[in-house]
Amino acid sequence: MIMRQYLHADPVAASYLFGCGGRAAAAVVDPLGDNAPYLEAADKTGMRVLYVIDTHVHADHVSSGRDLASAAGAEYVLFTGAKLAFPFRGVRDGELLELGNVSVKVLHTPGHTPEHISLLVTDRTRSDEPWFLLTGHTLMVGDLGRTELATNAEDGAHALFQSAQKLKALPDYLEVLPGAYSGSVCGRSLSGKAMSTIGFERRYNKALRIEDENAFVRAMLADIPPAPQQAAQIRAINSGTMAAAAE
């Protein structure tokens, strides 16, 4: 297994490159900014990028996913329910993406956005059990993602509660690698530590600890922070609808 975490400061976000060095196959998740760091890392580790995956249609930054996929000759991947104005590979809940000895299981975890996915990653050279979970903006260190950027806040909160139950049922030892950390506009009580475990978050993440759905919804609807500037426009750019409208 080869894995690189990229922590961005403006905007605050996290991207990942990981894969199987032995079989020369990699994926990039939630890329933003310059494509060069991802392409250079893949080249230096002898891997070819097969998949560029966005966990969701972002509202806080413009994704470089499509451009990177084109540059790398990779498939651009989102959840099959994403409403995009351009072709992409749609994946479903439970679907596997293979990267040599590394496998990626797609988990549909809506709430932050309806199309949000998390990625359960296994390195079969070490174990048949999963090693880490890429959670995007669903579960972050210290909090869960806000729910009103792509849908009605209350509907999003109900969906997020169900997603949280799915993630809470995963093994304690699983590493949590989120798509954002402290300073991001997509959460409220985020830690500056950009990784954790399911067990630690289950015990100490205040939002994740709420067991009653109605209480959870009330908590998610309280003190909603201001939306990112131009959030609707950024989602439109990332979905291709703004470009399609201009054409």
Residue, then its C-alpha position, 0 to 999 in steps of 0.5 A: m500500500i502506498m498512501r499520500q495525504y495532501l492538506h490544503a490551506d486555501p481552501v481548507a481541505a484534504s486530498y488523497l492518493f493511494g494504491c498498490g505499488g506492486r500492481a502499479a494502480a492508484a486512485v486520487v480522492d477529492p483533488l483540488g488545485d494543481n494536478a502536478p503533485y498527484l501526477e508526480a507522486a504517482d510517477k515517483t511511486g511507479m503507479r498509474v492513476l486509474y480512478v479520480i474520485d470525488t466523494h461528492v459535488h463540492a460547494d466550498h471549492v472547485s474540484s480538479g477531478r475532471d481535469l486530473a482524470s483527463a490528464a492521467g487517462a483515468e476514470y472520473v468517479l462519483f456516486t451514480g445518483a450525482k446530477l452532472a452535466f457531463p459523463f462520469r463513472g457512476v458507482r453504487d453502494g457496495e460496489l468495489l473498485e480494484l487497484g491490484n492488491v488494494s480494493v475500495k468499497v463504496l459506501h453511500t453516506p448521504g446527508h452532507t449532500p445527497e450523492h456523498i460517498s465514503l470509501l472503505v479501503t483494504d490492502r489484501t497483502r496485509s489483511d482481508e479486513p479494511w484498513f481505513l475509511l475515506t469519509g469526505h465531509t460526512l465524518m470528520v475529526g470532531d464533527l459531522g458535515r453540515t447538511e444545508l448546502a445541497t438540500n433542505a437542512e432538515d432532510g439532510a440531517h435525517a439522511l446524515f443520521q442514517s449515514a452516521q449509524k452505518l459508519k458507527a457500525l464499522p470496526d473501532y480500529l478503522e482509520v478515519l481519513p476525512g476530506a476536511y479539518s479545522g478551518s473548513v467551512c463544512g463543519r463546526s467543531l473540527s480538529g486540526k488533526a486530520m485523521s482519527t479512528i472510528g472507535f475514537e470518534r464514536r466515543y468523543n465526537k459529540a455529533l456522532r454520539i447522539e443516539d436519538e434521531n430527533a435530537f440529532v436533527r435538532a443539534m444539526l439545525a442549531d447554530i448553522p454557520p454562514a454558507p461558503q461564499q458562492a456555494a451554489q455557484i461552486r456546486a454548479i461549476n463542479s456539476g457542469t450545470m453552469a458551463a452547460a447553461a453558458e453553452 
